[in-house]
Amino acid sequence: MALNRWEAIKKSLHFNNNEDRQEENADPLHKIRPLVTHLTSKLKMIPMGEKLAVDELMVPFKGRNRLKQCLAAKPRKWGYKLLVLAGSDGVPHNFEI
């Protein structure tokens, strides 16, 4: 895919209506909240095994954002921190940003 095509898609891609936003600092994930909610509901449908683990997951990100954090213990220190509930086979069952 050409860069110009990707930029056009990215510019028009929306998951939530900006006019529905109540306050400026109400929800930092307002723009992607429907996507996160849909994804977590689908992950909860996967049957869980007996052994589960909760772990911090770092999604690397180099840009500017107020959700970006630093985890010094991770190989990629800067990015978005997710708390993930996963089975022993590595399949995620739930996550929280």
Protein Blocks (a to p, Z undefined) as FASTA:
>chain_A
ZZklmmmmmmmpcfbdfklpmbfmlpmmlmmmmmmmmmmmmmmmpccdfbdcdddddddd
fbdcfkbccdfkbmblbdcdddddddfkopafbdcZZ
